[in-house]
Amino acid sequence: MKYRLMDLLACPMCKKFPLELYAFEVREVERNTDEKKPLCELYCAYKGSYIKELQQPPPCDECFRKEIVEGLLFCTSCKRWYPIIDEIPRMLPDNLRKKEEDLRFLEKNKTRIPKEVLESGLPVNMKS
């Protein structure tokens, strides 16, 4: 998943924007862009800030070369979390998620996932 996708993503359940991003594994890719900068319109996930709040221009060229392989998206409003697996954000509604897969993801990454998600994240957490 590209960081710049965070400029478009909102929680599918409550529509909160932006989501919190936790990148567990990031890889560098050979990629250049000649597009007008900043590439993101509202939110720079690479810096974790709204574009208008940045003190200096965002590092678009550096960000554009990063790919999030594994991580987690978290909605601070409704407390739902969504895994990023093999570069793909899995933003499914609750009824289409598989509890066993979600629990495996939490267990595998429990040292990198915030306590709030592990203990009370929705739709599945380590206490459910």
Secondary structure, DSSP 4 states (H G I P E B T S, - for coil): -BGGGGGT---TTT--SSPEEEEEEEEE------S-S-S-SSEETTTTEEGGG-SS---HHHHHTEEEEEEEEE-TTT-BEEEEETTEE----GGGS-HHHHHHHHHHTTTTS-HHHHHH-BS--TT-
